[in-house]
Amino acid sequence: MKREDPMTTEINWAEFYDPSITRCAMNEPRIIGNLKVATNAKVLIVHPTDEPEAKFEGRFPDFESFLRPMARITEWDDWPSETLLTCSECDSIGLSECDECEGEGCSECDDCGESLCGTCTTTTVEFGPVSITRLYARNISKLPRPVKWGVRADATKDAPVFFTFGSDGRGAVMGCEPHA
């Protein structure tokens, strides 16, 4: 019998993998057993599926062992809503194109064509002791509700933030250096 779960249609899988990454078969979502898995090496999501498993070239990362610490997390908090993470000035990534040099490079944007967004003031969002990029936080906030997050009790600033979504989705996003 086919499992009916309307929430799976709400997942924008393209936000969680990178087609340019060819190593470890991370260039598209994979069906492994009864799970659909996507990762770009920074964020990972896993959700049950009825789609048939497909053979693929390469070796996919061992996501089950990476997610195993989730079982020891005892406190789960609500993920910030998408509206708290959305900035129309920079599309919620914390950076906006420098108007002065328009991508040609200047002292304000360190020759990258971007500068810190003055509206949202940061490129990262804090989850306990861990900071993650605003872009990943926004993408995760769009997953089926409820979205909850937790970190290990001994988490350091570079630890993963684990999350659950919908009725049975789960994932993790790697911490990064906080940026103001």
Backbone torsions as a table, in degrees:
resi	resn	phi	psi	omega
1	MET	NA	131.3	-179.6
2	LYS	-72.2	131.9	179.4
3	ARG	-75.8	126.2	178.3
4	GLU	-97.9	113.1	177.8
5	ASP	-139.7	94.7	-176.6
6	PRO	-62.1	-20.4	-178.6
7	MET	-66.6	-28.4	-177.9
8	THR	-63.1	-25.5	178.9
9	THR	-73.0	-14.3	-179.4
10	GLU	-85.4	-5.9	-177.7
11	ILE	-84.7	122.4	174.1
12	ASN	-91.6	87.6	-174.2
13	TRP	-57.8	-30.1	-177.5
14	ALA	-62.2	-20.6	179.0
15	GLU	-78.8	-4.1	-173.3
16	PHE	-123.7	11.7	172.7
17	TYR	-145.3	169.2	-177.9
18	ASP	-129.0	113.1	-178.0
19	PRO	-61.0	-17.8	-179.7
20	SER	-82.9	-12.4	179.5
21	ILE	-85.8	109.2	-178.3
22	THR	-98.5	-17.1	179.1
23	ARG	-71.7	148.1	176.3
24	CYS	55.6	25.1	175.1
25	ALA	55.3	37.3	-178.5
26	MET	-96.0	12.5	-174.6
27	ASN	-84.2	0.7	175.0
28	GLU	-165.1	163.2	176.7
29	PRO	-61.8	148.0	-179.9
30	ARG	-121.2	145.9	173.0
31	ILE	-100.3	116.6	-180.0
32	ILE	-124.8	110.5	-173.0
33	GLY	64.8	-125.1	177.6
34	ASN	-104.8	25.3	-178.2
35	LEU	-121.2	139.8	171.0
36	LYS	-99.7	128.5	-172.5
37	VAL	-130.1	135.9	175.2
38	ALA	-137.6	140.5	176.1
39	THR	-154.2	153.3	171.9
40	ASN	-122.6	18.6	-178.7
41	ALA	81.0	-7.0	174.9
42	LYS	-113.3	-35.4	179.2
43	VAL	-132.1	144.7	-177.2
44	LEU	-135.0	132.5	172.2
45	ILE	-129.4	146.0	-178.5
46	VAL	-135.5	133.3	179.4
47	HIS	-147.7	137.2	176.9
48	PRO	-58.9	149.1	180.0
49	THR	-149.4	158.9	172.6
50	ASP	-101.8	1.1	179.0
51	GLU	-64.3	145.2	-179.9
52	PRO	-70.5	143.9	177.7
53	GLU	-66.3	139.9	-179.5
54	ALA	-121.4	141.4	175.6
55	LYS	-73.0	146.6	177.3
56	PHE	-146.7	156.1	178.5
57	GLU	-76.4	144.9	175.7
58	GLY	92.9	-176.8	-177.2
59	ARG	-121.3	128.0	179.5
60	PHE	-85.5	144.7	179.4
61	PRO	-57.5	150.5	179.9
62	ASP	-76.1	84.6	-175.2
63	PHE	-71.7	-30.5	-178.4
64	GLU	-63.4	-44.0	179.7
65	SER	-69.4	-31.7	177.3
66	PHE	-66.1	-36.9	-178.3
67	LEU	-85.6	-9.3	-176.9
68	ARG	-52.7	-39.2	179.6
69	PRO	-60.2	-15.9	178.5
70	MET	-57.0	-32.8	-177.1
71	ALA	-63.8	-23.5	-178.9
72	ARG	-92.6	-1.9	179.9
73	ILE	-81.9	126.4	-176.8
74	THR	-104.4	-20.9	-179.7
75	GLU	-114.8	121.7	178.5
76	TRP	-119.9	131.6	180.0
77	ASP	-114.3	158.9	176.9
78	ASP	-67.1	137.3	175.0
79	TRP	-69.5	142.4	177.1
80	PRO	-56.8	144.4	-179.0
81	SER	-69.5	156.8	179.7
82	GLU	-57.4	-35.4	-178.0
83	THR	-65.5	-32.0	177.7
84	LEU	-71.7	-22.1	-176.2
85	LEU	-102.3	-1.5	-174.9
86	THR	-94.6	133.3	176.3
87	CYS	-133.2	119.4	-179.0
88	SER	-71.1	-21.8	-179.3
89	GLU	-69.0	-41.2	-173.2
90	CYS	-124.5	11.4	-176.9
91	ASP	58.3	30.4	172.7
92	SER	68.4	20.5	175.6
93	ILE	-103.3	0.2	175.9
94	GLY	83.0	-2.4	178.9
95	LEU	-124.3	146.0	174.2
96	SER	-133.5	153.7	-178.5
97	GLU	-65.9	138.7	-179.9
98	CYS	-71.9	119.5	180.0
99	ASP	-69.0	-27.7	-175.6
100	GLU	-69.7	-44.9	-175.3
101	CYS	-109.9	-8.2	179.1
102	GLU	48.5	43.0	176.4
103	GLY	89.6	-2.0	-179.8
104	GLU	-81.9	-15.8	178.3
105	GLY	103.4	134.9	176.0
106	CYS	-159.0	174.8	-176.9
107	SER	-66.2	-26.9	-179.0
108	GLU	-73.6	-27.9	-176.5
109	CYS	-115.9	13.2	176.1
110	ASP	51.3	40.9	176.9
111	ASP	63.8	16.4	-179.3
112	CYS	-103.2	-9.3	180.0
113	GLY	84.6	3.0	-179.9
114	GLU	-129.6	156.9	175.1
115	SER	-138.0	162.5	177.4
116	LEU	-60.6	138.5	179.7
117	CYS	-71.2	130.9	179.4
118	GLY	-79.4	-11.6	-177.8
119	THR	-85.1	-49.6	-177.1
120	CYS	-99.4	-10.6	170.2
121	THR	62.3	0.1	-179.8
122	THR	-152.1	151.2	176.8
123	THR	-97.6	-3.8	-178.4
124	THR	-127.6	162.0	177.5
125	VAL	-127.9	136.9	-176.7
126	GLU	-92.6	136.6	174.8
127	PHE	-127.8	93.3	-172.6
128	GLY	62.3	-131.4	-179.2
129	PRO	-81.1	-1.1	-173.1
130	VAL	-108.1	136.2	173.6
131	SER	-107.1	140.2	173.4
132	ILE	-128.5	161.7	-178.2
133	THR	-67.2	144.9	-179.8
134	ARG	-59.0	-36.2	179.8
135	LEU	-61.4	-47.3	179.2
136	TYR	-66.2	-39.0	178.5
137	ALA	-60.2	-42.1	178.5
138	ARG	-65.9	-45.2	-179.9
139	ASN	-61.0	-42.1	178.8
140	ILE	-66.0	-35.9	-179.5
141	SER	-63.3	-19.8	-179.2
142	LYS	-89.1	-0.7	177.7
143	LEU	-70.8	162.5	179.6
144	PRO	-55.5	140.2	179.7
145	ARG	-77.0	154.3	-5.8
146	PRO	-80.1	148.4	173.4
147	VAL	-111.4	125.2	-179.4
148	LYS	-124.1	152.4	177.8
149	TRP	-129.7	155.0	176.4
150	GLY	-157.1	155.3	174.5
151	VAL	-128.8	156.3	176.5
152	ARG	-62.1	152.8	179.3
153	ALA	-60.3	-31.4	-178.8
154	ASP	-97.7	21.3	-175.5
155	ALA	-62.2	140.1	173.7
156	THR	-109.4	177.3	-174.5
157	LYS	-63.1	-21.3	179.7
158	ASP	-103.4	12.8	178.2
159	ALA	-76.7	161.0	175.7
160	PRO	-76.8	151.3	167.9
161	VAL	-97.9	122.1	178.4
162	PHE	-92.0	151.6	178.6
163	PHE	-147.8	156.1	173.2
164	THR	-121.2	154.7	178.2
165	PHE	-150.5	152.9	-179.6
166	GLY	57.6	-151.7	-178.2
167	SER	-81.8	-27.2	-176.6
168	ASP	-156.0	25.6	174.7
169	GLY	-89.5	156.1	178.7
170	ARG	-152.3	164.1	-179.4
171	GLY	-175.9	-175.4	179.1
172	ALA	-153.2	151.1	175.0
173	VAL	-134.7	135.9	-176.5
174	MET	-76.0	142.7	176.3
175	GLY	-71.7	163.1	178.9
176	CYS	-145.6	173.9	176.2
177	GLU	-66.2	132.9	176.6
178	PRO	-67.9	141.0	178.8
179	HIS	-124.5	130.9	178.9
180	ALA	-97.7	NA	NA
